Amino acid sequence: MRLNFKRKLSAVTLGAAVALASGSASAYNLYSENGSELNLDIEAIVGTFSSEENYFGKTGKGSTWQEAYLKAGFSGSKAVTDNNAIYGGINFVSSGTWGDGDAGGNTDGSERRTALEDAYVGYRTDMIDISFGSQNFTIGDGFLINGDSLNLGEGVFPGSDRGGAYWLAARKAFDKTAIVRIGGEEGLRGDLFWLDSDNTAQAEMELGGLNIEYVTDKGTFGGTYIKGLDATGNAARNGQKTVSVRYQGSAGVENLFLSAEYVDQSQGDSSADANAWYTEAGWTFADVTWAPQLTYRYTNYDEGFDSLFFGFNRGYGTWFQGEVAANYGGPFGSSANIHHVSLKAFPSETLAVGALWFDFNDSTTFGANSEGQELDIYAEWVVNDHLIISPLIGIYSPDSDNTAQTSSNSDNVYAQVLAIVPF
């Protein structure tokens, strides 16, 4: 997906644009003639971060660090007939973390790497798309799969040389893929997929599955089956079976947003069964000044639930719930009940402001209490065609002392500023 920054972004799509810009390169067309095209794809993001507290055994009082990456390469296509085309892409990513490393100890500030990221080829018609190679892949809004985007540092997690940029998730492509997409943009469609991760932090998992969706003007209904085929050092993922059903849309009601998903999962090394689910409802007050959007979501993760390759998708809070909690302090998409309230408003076509509240209950992270609350306040500002700025301030308050999580129950003031640079 390519973003077009040659026009101003509407207030309604601004938040989605920030999410997409952090996951898809913007393209500059180099050649387009006789059904063939070649694009230069460039994506660059820089972030600065600070946290008054550290987590999970990281020594010292607080951390300040920076993350950045540059992704650059080429993509193109060539028409075979009027409705058929071959296509492909190749790019490299240079990334790093500087300073103290992140507050959760996932990076130490020494990480640097330049390496091949996407390298894929494909063939598409009006109703079928077949592709192979290293590429990103997402199901739904990323509750289970949103790329292979866990970027831990070599200095902290030996064997996981992902080049830092932990929060920015510089590297998202699965190492090997075979994906068949069937159907168009409406009606019945599906994905048949095989994905192979070379990410040590994800146990180098190999998985396959089927995703089916029915797209209507009232919303999208979906169902997914995922089978764990192999995983290094993680017996639970060998033979693991995950089944989900979901819905997202307006139900035909203007200004209404509904989203829900239920997941049942059996682990491969035992008869253990876990589930996770969420339900979300939002309303846009379109006739009120700044057109505010109010949303409530409840999420339940069973103990032992494996959230697989979930990731940042449609904006803050999906699916990293709480900038501090989900990224550094826990919970991490398992063993928790989470109440979430979001308020977002749009003072202008190029500016959005918002607040996120999270309440974590019945929560354990690595077997220890990680209950608490978090408030995040943020803005998303499209400065011009080539710059998006997003500052955020968060306050995270754990309910009790937990030396596995943090050395005290002190409130943590956290801040970050992102600069997204579309070319």
C-alpha positions in Angstrom: 0.0 0.0 0.0 1.3 3.4 -0.9 0.4 6.7 0.7 -0.2 9.8 -1.4 1.1 12.8 0.5 0.6 15.1 -2.5 -2.8 16.1 -1.0 -3.8 17.1 2.5 -5.0 14.3 4.7 -8.6 14.5 6.0 -9.1 14.5 9.7 -10.9 11.2 9.6 -7.9 9.4 8.0 -5.1 11.1 9.8 -4.6 8.5 12.5 -4.7 5.6 10.0 -2.1 7.5 7.9 0.3 7.6 10.8 -0.1 3.9 11.3 0.3 3.1 7.7 3.3 5.4 7.2 5.1 3.5 9.9 4.4 0.2 8.1 4.4 1.0 4.3 6.9 2.9 2.2 5.8 5.9 0.1 6.6 5.5 -3.5 8.0 7.8 -6.2 7.3 6.7 -9.7 10.4 6.4 -11.9 8.8 4.9 -15.0 5.3 4.2 -16.2 4.6 3.1 -19.8 2.7 0.4 -21.7 1.5 -1.3 -18.6 4.9 -1.3 -16.9 6.0 0.8 -13.9 9.0 1.1 -11.7 8.8 2.9 -8.3 11.4 4.1 -5.8 10.1 3.2 -2.3 11.5 5.2 0.7 10.4 5.1 4.3 12.1 6.9 7.1 11.1 7.3 10.8 13.1 8.8 13.7 12.0 8.7 17.3 13.3 10.0 20.7 12.1 8.4 23.9 12.4 8.9 27.7 11.2 6.9 30.7 11.6 7.8 34.4 11.5 4.1 35.3 13.1 0.9 33.9 11.6 -2.6 33.8 12.6 -6.3 34.0 15.9 -6.0 35.7 17.3 -3.1 33.7 19.7 -1.3 36.1 19.7 2.4 36.7 17.0 5.0 37.2 15.2 5.7 33.9 16.3 5.7 30.3 16.7 8.1 27.4 17.2 6.7 23.9 16.7 7.3 20.2 15.6 5.0 17.4 15.6 5.4 13.6 15.5 3.5 10.4 15.6 4.1 6.7 14.0 1.7 4.3 14.8 2.1 0.6 14.4 0.0 -2.6 12.4 -0.5 -5.7 9.1 -2.1 -6.7 7.4 -2.5 -10.0 5.0 -4.4 -12.2 4.6 -5.4 -15.8 1.3 -6.1 -17.5 1.1 -9.5 -19.2 -2.5 -8.9 -20.6 -5.1 -6.3 -19.8 -6.0 -8.1 -16.5 -2.8 -9.9 -15.6 0.5 -8.6 -14.3 3.7 -9.8 -12.7 5.2 -7.7 -9.9 8.0 -7.6 -7.4 10.0 -5.6 -5.0 13.4 -5.4 -3.2 14.6 -3.1 -0.5 17.1 -2.7 2.3 16.7 -1.4 5.9 19.3 0.5 7.9 18.3 0.8 11.6 19.7 1.5 15.0 19.1 2.4 18.7 21.2 5.0 20.5 21.5 6.2 24.1 20.6 4.0 27.0 18.5 1.6 25.1 14.8 1.2 25.8 13.2 1.1 29.2 12.3 -2.6 29.1 15.8 -3.7 28.4 15.0 -5.0 24.9 17.8 -3.0 23.4 21.0 -1.5 25.0 21.8 1.3 22.6 24.5 -0.4 20.7 22.3 -1.9 17.9 23.1 -1.1 14.2 22.3 -3.0 11.1 21.9 -2.7 7.4 20.4 -5.7 5.7 18.0 -6.9 3.0 14.3 -6.6 4.1 11.7 -7.3 1.4 12.5 -9.4 -1.7 9.4 -10.8 -3.4 7.8 -11.6 -6.7 4.2 -12.2 -7.6 1.5 -12.7 -10.2 -2.0 -11.2 -10.1 -5.2 -11.1 -12.0 -8.6 -9.6 -11.2 -9.4 -12.4 -8.8 -6.1 -14.1 -7.7 -2.8 -12.9 -6.4 0.1 -15.3 -5.8 3.4 -14.1 -4.3 6.6 -15.6 -2.8 9.6 -14.3 -0.9 10.4 -12.0 2.0 7.4 -9.7 2.7 5.0 -8.4 5.3 1.7 -10.1 5.9 -1.3 -9.0 8.0 -4.6 -10.6 9.0 -7.5 -8.3 9.9 -6.3 -5.4 12.0 -3.3 -7.3 13.4 -4.7 -8.9 16.5 -2.9 -12.1 15.6 -0.6 -11.4 12.7 0.8 -8.0 11.7 4.2 -8.8 10.2 7.3 -10.2 11.9 7.9 -7.0 13.8 9.4 -7.9 17.2 12.9 -6.2 17.0 15.0 -7.2 20.1 18.6 -6.3 20.4 21.6 -8.6 20.0 23.3 -7.3 23.2 20.2 -8.2 25.3 18.8 -11.2 23.4 21.7 -13.2 21.9 21.0 -14.4 18.4 18.3 -11.9 17.7 20.3 -9.4 15.6 17.4 -7.3 14.3 19.3 -4.0 14.4 17.5 -2.2 17.2 14.6 0.3 16.6 12.5 -1.8 19.0 9.5 0.6 19.3 9.6 1.6 15.6 9.7 -2.1 14.5 12.0 -1.4 11.6 11.9 -4.9 10.3 8.5 -6.5 9.6 9.0 -8.9 6.7 8.7 -12.6 7.2 11.9 -14.3 6.0 10.1 -16.7 3.6 6.4 -16.6 2.5 4.1 -18.2 0.0 0.7 -16.3 -0.2 -2.3 -16.8 -2.3 -5.0 -14.2 -2.2 -8.3 -15.0 -3.9 -11.2 -12.6 -4.6 -11.7 -8.8 -4.9 -12.4 -5.9 -2.6 -16.0 -6.9 -2.1 -17.9 -10.1 -1.4 -16.1 -13.4 -0.5 -12.3 -13.3 -0.5 -9.6 -15.4 1.2 -5.9 -15.9 1.9 -3.9 -19.1 1.9 -0.5 -18.6 3.5 2.7 -20.1 4.6 5.1 -18.0 6.7 8.5 -18.7 7.9 10.1 -16.4 10.5 13.9 -16.1 11.1 13.3 -14.1 14.2 14.9 -15.8 17.2 12.6 -13.9 19.6 9.7 -15.5 17.8 11.3 -19.0 18.1 11.9 -18.9 14.4 8.3 -20.1 13.9 7.0 -21.6 10.7 3.2 -21.5 10.3 0.5 -21.9 7.7 -3.1 -21.2 7.5 -6.3 -19.9 5.9 -8.1 -16.6 6.2 -11.6 -16.1 4.8 -13.4 -12.7 4.7 -16.8 -11.6 3.6 -16.8 -7.9 2.8 -20.0 -5.9 2.7 -21.0 -2.2 3.0 -22.0 -2.9 6.6 -18.7 -4.4 7.6 -16.2 -7.3 7.2 -16.8 -10.7 8.6 -13.7 -12.9 8.9 -12.5 -16.3 10.1 -8.9 -17.6 10.4 -7.2 -20.9 11.0 -3.4 -20.9 11.9 -1.3 -24.1 12.4 2.1 -23.9 14.0 4.4 -26.1 11.8 7.7 -25.7 13.6 9.4 -23.6 16.2 12.9 -23.6 17.6 12.9 -24.1 21.4 9.2 -23.5 21.8 7.4 -26.8 22.0 4.0 -25.1 22.5 4.2 -23.6 19.0 4.9 -27.0 17.3 1.4 -28.2 16.3 -0.3 -25.2 17.9 -3.8 -24.5 16.5 -5.4 -21.1 16.5 -8.9 -20.4 15.3 -10.6 -17.0 15.2 -13.7 -15.2 14.1 -14.1 -11.5 13.8 -16.2 -8.5 12.6 -15.3 -4.9 11.9 -17.6 -2.2 10.4 -20.4 0.2 11.0 -23.4 -2.2 10.8 -24.8 0.3 8.3 -25.1 3.1 10.9 -23.3 6.3 10.0 -20.7 7.4 12.7 -20.8 4.0 14.4 -17.6 1.8 14.6 -17.8 -1.8 15.8 -15.0 -4.3 16.1 -14.7 -7.7 17.8 -12.7 -10.9 17.6 -12.7 -14.2 19.4 -9.7 -16.6 19.3 -9.4 -20.2 20.6 -6.0 -21.7 20.8 -4.6 -25.2 21.7 -0.9 -25.5 22.4 1.1 -28.1 20.5 2.9 -29.7 23.5 -0.2 -30.4 25.6 -4.0 -30.4 25.6 -3.9 -26.9 27.2 -6.4 -24.5 25.7 -6.5 -20.7 25.9 -8.6 -18.0 24.4 -8.6 -14.3 23.8 -11.3 -11.9 22.7 -12.2 -8.3 22.5 -15.2 -6.2 21.8 -15.1 -2.5 20.8 -17.6 0.2 20.0 -17.0 3.8 19.0 -19.0 6.8 18.0 -18.0 9.9 16.0 -19.9 13.1 17.0 -19.7 14.4 13.5 -21.8 17.5 14.2 -19.8 18.6 17.2 -16.8 20.9 17.0 -13.6 19.0 16.2 -15.7 15.9 15.4 -14.6 13.9 18.5 -14.5 10.1 18.5 -15.3 8.2 21.7 -14.4 4.5 21.9 -14.6 1.8 24.5 -12.9 -1.6 24.3 -12.7 -4.6 26.6 -10.0 -7.3 26.0 -9.6 -10.6 27.7 -6.4 -12.7 27.4 -6.3 -16.1 29.0 -3.2 -17.1 31.0 -0.9 -18.9 28.6 -2.5 -17.4 25.4 0.1 -16.8 22.7 -0.6 -13.6 20.8 1.7 -14.7 18.0 2.7 -11.8 15.7 0.4 -9.1 16.8 1.4 -5.5 16.1 0.7 -1.8 15.7 -2.0 -1.4 13.0 -4.8 1.1 13.0 -3.3 3.5 15.5 -2.1 3.9 19.1 -3.6 1.1 21.3 -3.8 -1.5 18.5 -2.5 -3.8 19.5 0.1 -2.5 21.9 -2.3 -1.5 24.7 -0.5 1.2 26.7 2.7 2.7 25.4 4.6 1.8 28.6 2.7 -1.4 29.6 2.6 -3.1 26.2 6.2 -2.1 25.2 8.2 -2.2 28.4 6.4 -3.1 31.6 3.7 -5.7 30.7 1.2 -7.1 30.2 2.3 -8.3 26.7 -0.8 -9.6 25.0 -1.4 -12.4 27.5 -2.9 -13.1 30.9 -4.9 -9.9 31.4 -8.2 -8.2 31.3 -8.0 -4.7 29.9 -10.5 -1.9 29.9 -9.7 0.8 27.3 -11.3 4.2 26.7 -10.2 6.4 23.8 -11.1 10.0 22.9 -9.8 11.6 19.7 -10.6 14.9 18.1 -9.6 16.8 15.0 -8.9 20.5 15.3 -8.0 20.8 11.6 -7.6 18.7 8.5 -3.9 18.0 9.4 -4.1 17.8 13.2 -5.5 15.1 15.5 -5.3 15.0 19.3 -6.2 12.2 21.6 -6.2 10.5 25.0 -6.0 6.8 25.8 -6.9 5.2 29.2 -6.1 1.6 30.1 -7.0 -0.4 33.2 -5.1 -3.7 33.5 -6.8 -6.3 35.8 -6.1 -10.0 36.6 -2.8 -9.4 34.9 0.4 -11.5 35.2 3.6 -11.0 33.2 6.0 -14.0 33.4 4.1 -15.2 36.4 4.2 -11.9 38.4 1.5 -9.3 39.1 1.4 -6.6 36.4 -1.9 -4.8 37.2 -2.1 -1.1 36.9 -3.4 1.9 34.9 -2.0 4.0 32.1 -3.0 7.4 30.5 -1.5 8.4 27.2 -2.0 11.8 25.6 -0.9 12.3 22.0 -1.1 14.4 18.8 -0.7 13.5 15.1 0.3 16.5 13.0 0.9 16.5 9.2 3.3 19.4 8.9 3.6 19.2 5.2 3.9 16.6 2.4 7.2 15.3 3.8 6.8 15.4 7.5 4.4 14.0 10.1 5.1 14.7 13.8 3.5 12.7 16.6 4.4 13.5 20.3 3.0 11.4 23.2 3.2 11.7 27.0 2.2 8.7 29.1 1.7 8.1 32.9 1.9 4.5 33.9 0.9 3.5 37.5 1.5 -0.1 38.6 -0.7 -1.3 41.4 2.0 -3.0 43.5 5.7 -3.6 43.9 6.9 -6.3 41.6 10.6 -6.8 41.3 10.1 -8.9 38.1 8.5 -5.9 36.5 9.9 -2.8 38.3 11.6 -2.1 41.6 8.8 0.0 42.9 5.2 1.0 42.3 6.1 4.6 41.5 4.2 6.3 38.7 6.3 6.5 35.6 6.2 9.6 33.3 7.1 8.5 29.8 7.5 10.7 26.6 8.2 10.0 23.0 8.2 12.1 19.8 8.1 10.5 16.3 9.0 12.1 13.0 7.8 10.3 9.9 9.4 11.5 6.7 7.5 10.5 3.5 9.4 11.2 0.3 
